[in-house]
Structures are given as structure tokens and as C-alpha cells.
Amino acid sequence: MKIDVKFSSSELAEKLRSGEYDVPDDCTVDGLIDTASHETGFKISDELKDNLVFLYNNRHAAWDTPLSGGGKLRVLHKVLGG
């Protein structure tokens, strides 16, 4: 299935390709990020993983959120402050 991804986190946008990815039907957010990382050889640190936020089809998503064909995933960096 095909999923459209946009990496809006500056830490990832420079290292991973935004665009369409072809992933297995049972893919989760984690699997898609792993596919994107594997493509470029960039390893995402645990610290960076802890600071990522996902929107899947304009709704909050988690690492284990299942994806479906034609979906859109946006990867953001947490914004802290008050």
C-alpha cells in the first residue's frame, strides 16, 4: 500500500525523504519510519524518537498506529513552552 509522508521535523526533513512510500498492508507508523530510515541509512536516536509527534490523516497517531492505503502521515517535532 502507498502512504504519503511529510517530515516537518527539521532533524528528519534534512535526512529522510518526504513523499510516497510503498509499505506492507500491516504497516504501522513505526514500520514506515523504519522504512524511511533504512532507505537513507540514517538511524534515529532514542532521544529524537521521544520528541516526535505524528498526525495521520489529520489525527494524532502513535508509533503503533496501523496505517491504511492512501493515508497521509506528518512527522513533527514536539514544541515545548508555555
Steps between C-alpha positions, in 0.01 A plus 500: 500500500609857447529760778590866450744632763617850578791543738449843656752447779817680392708218650337254261407716200867538410568126528186313394303530178150642518260355245329175419617172655387152405465295821342165598125491573555443874741794537495733801651846547809332646536276195470791259760707690726193500454466121589867447805472728618182331478668158760763596691317773413770756448358850252694713626536856277403793507863616366618165238223497373625837448847353305409186128556455293338225186609319338232288216625281491812720463304825752433775682170448746290699790276400268197495216664301407278202509666159267449205556555128471856378559646846707807579750511785666815626799475733556798728731590786342574840477868579557577865428819681222685663 
